[in-house]
Amino acid sequence: MAKLRQLVKMQKGILLFSNNAVAKQLVSLPRTATLIGIMTQVVTPFDDTGTNLIQIGTKGDPNYFVADFSASAAGFQVNTLLLGGSLEELGFGGPVVDVWATYTGSNTNSTAGKAIVIVVYADPFVNPGAA
C-alpha cells in the first residue's frame, strides 16, 4: 500500500544591492509545498546611509512570507514566517509558487550588499513500497 511522505528540500536565491526597490524572483516552489522556514545570510552588509530592509513574499505582496528586516550587518538569521500551512491551503493555484525578495535602501545610495535567501520546505510524495 502506498503511503504519503514528506521530503524536506531547500532552494536558495541571491539578492544584491543593485536590485534596490526592485522585486527579484528567487525560487519557484511546488504549490503542494509546506514552508518550514526562510533564512537569510547577509554575506556583505547593505550600506545605504538610511535603512537597509529586505522583504520576502510574492510578486503581488512583497512581505507575504517575511516582513521587513534589516540587512545592515553581516550574519545569519532565521526569519519569522508570517503564516503557515501548505501553499495550496493558503490559496495558491497553478503548479508553482514564485518567491520574490525586495531590498530597499531608503536613500537609494547603496554601493554594496549581498544576501543569500534560503527557503526550506516539505514536499509530499507517494512512496509506493511503504506500509
C-alpha positions in Angstrom: 0.0 0.0 0.0 1.3 3.4 -0.9 1.9 6.0 1.8 2.2 9.7 1.5 5.6 11.0 2.7 7.2 14.4 3.1 10.7 15.2 1.7 12.5 18.2 3.1 14.0 20.3 0.4 15.7 23.7 0.1 16.2 26.3 -2.6 18.2 29.5 -2.5 18.5 32.8 -4.3 20.8 35.8 -4.1 19.7 39.4 -3.6 22.1 42.2 -4.4 22.2 46.0 -3.6 21.8 46.7 -7.3 18.3 45.3 -7.0 17.3 48.4 -4.9 13.5 48.7 -4.7 13.0 46.1 -7.5 11.5 42.8 -6.6 13.6 39.8 -7.7 12.2 36.3 -8.2 14.4 34.0 -6.1 12.9 30.5 -6.3 9.8 28.6 -7.5 8.2 26.1 -5.2 5.6 23.4 -6.0 2.1 24.5 -4.9 1.9 21.4 -2.7 4.9 22.5 -0.6 4.7 23.4 3.1 7.0 26.2 4.2 9.3 25.2 7.1 11.4 28.3 7.2 13.2 31.1 5.4 16.7 32.0 6.5 18.9 34.8 5.3 22.7 35.0 5.2 23.8 38.6 4.7 27.3 38.0 3.2 28.1 41.6 2.5 26.2 44.2 4.6 24.0 46.6 2.6 25.4 50.1 3.0 22.6 52.6 2.2 23.1 55.6 4.6 19.4 55.2 5.6 17.7 51.9 6.4 18.5 48.7 4.6 15.5 46.4 4.5 14.6 43.1 2.9 11.1 41.7 2.4 10.2 38.2 1.1 6.9 37.4 -0.4 5.1 37.1 -3.7 5.2 39.4 -6.7 1.9 40.9 -5.6 2.6 41.1 -1.9 6.3 41.7 -1.2 6.1 40.8 2.6 3.7 37.9 2.3 6.1 35.5 3.9 8.6 37.7 5.8 8.1 41.3 6.8 10.9 44.0 6.7 14.1 43.0 8.4 17.4 44.8 8.5 20.3 43.8 6.2 22.8 46.4 7.6 25.0 43.8 9.3 26.6 40.6 8.1 25.3 37.4 9.6 22.8 34.6 9.5 19.2 34.9 10.7 16.2 32.7 10.8 13.3 34.8 9.6 9.9 34.7 11.2 7.2 33.4 8.8 4.0 35.4 8.8 1.9 32.4 8.1 2.0 28.6 7.9 0.4 25.7 6.1 0.9 24.3 2.6 0.9 26.9 -0.2 -2.1 25.1 -1.7 -4.0 25.5 1.6 -3.1 29.2 1.6 -4.9 29.6 -1.7 -2.2 29.5 -4.3 -3.2 28.0 -7.6 -1.1 26.9 -10.6 1.7 24.3 -10.5 4.3 26.5 -8.8 4.5 29.5 -6.4 7.3 32.0 -7.1 9.0 33.5 -4.0 10.3 37.1 -4.5 12.5 39.3 -2.4 12.9 43.1 -2.4 15.8 45.0 -1.0 15.1 48.7 -0.2 17.7 51.2 0.8 15.8 54.3 2.0 18.2 56.8 0.4 18.9 54.7 -2.7 22.7 55.2 -2.3 23.9 51.6 -1.6 27.2 50.7 -3.1 27.5 47.2 -1.6 25.3 44.4 -0.3 24.7 40.7 -0.9 22.2 38.3 0.8 21.6 34.6 0.2 17.9 33.7 0.9 17.3 30.0 1.8 13.8 28.6 1.6 13.2 25.3 3.3 10.0 23.4 2.6 8.4 19.9 2.8 7.3 18.4 -0.4 4.9 15.5 -0.3 5.4 12.4 -2.4 3.9 8.9 -2.6 6.2 6.1 -1.6 4.6 3.1 -3.4 6.6 0.5 -1.3 5.9 1.9 2.1 3.5 0.3 4.5 
